[in-house]
Amino acid sequence: MSLSIAPWKYGKQWVYSITYDEALTDLYRFAVPMHEQFGFPGHVEVVVGQLGEVRRIGTSSYNGYRHMSGEELQDILHRGWGVGNHSWTHTIITHETLDLELRQAKDKLEQAIEASVILFCSPGDNTNMADHVLEACRKFGYLGAMSLTDALNRPEDELFWINRTALHDHYYAPFFSAFDPFRNILYAEKTRGWIIDYCHCPLETPIHPNKDCSADQLQQRFETILSEGGDSVWCAVPEEVLSYHLMRRHSRVETLKHSATQHHYRLNLDSLPHGVPYRSLTFEVQVPAAWCRDPKIWINNQALAATLVRPRTLRFTTDVEDGIEIVVGEDSYGQSE
Ligand SMILES: [Zn+2]
């Protein structure tokens, strides 16, 4: 008869997000409409020093394409997407450039999009996941950092090394490969994993086959995520997943009292970091069979409908704050108050 917090929101088994590095305007050609069609959000990683400008970074394959402007970034935010900092210059971050690449870039991006930025995304390769960079990320108020390591993320993992699955036409030599729309899905299902795909700007053909997929391949990937995932995949923007992750890890359920007709719990949020944008949690609770009839729970005396997941197990999702009281009881509980 205990109250527990589900590994992922809504009791979903695994999670899917996708990121588009460089935040190019050509995402409006295929990726943005495809997200509208499928009904889940994307996420862009912005080179803040070239906001709204045509890209000119070293020998980048994406030079000549235009980075989104503040207005365009606001437009995709309104479509449910998220925005991360991909540094100011997209070069190697040294001790001397930490302030520009991480603090000033965050400030400028936040002003441009009129929203907070809580994710850093390493530009180039994992060189920019060095200790001095991650330490500065924590200091400047980020809540997570995304790498280029192709692996799943799990509910218990560290958020300052978030892994991403390369959704590319094929990989660099000598690890040649073919595009696989099923990549990491089975593993995510079996181990409660969070897949974050990453690519750049899918068009008719990949701009660079080792850095991107085509629009057709992106569509295949989305169809596969939804057909394999069904109702057990949570498709969400990384900020929401990361918030859930933090809320769960900083929560402590305290049992106050159990009577024959009611169970009382308190939820404590211990040292939750500042700036977590989404503050809800999904709970599961074991109850006597009789309490499963028209199940309800009470949060600070407000009734909330619960879902019967299986015999004797109820599930509910609610906004939480430190110290809330959660009561589970039989269906006459509300009337007896
Ligand atoms: Zn990049």
Residues whose N, C-alpha, C, O or C-beta is under 5 A from the ligand:
A	BS01	ZN	D21 P123 G124
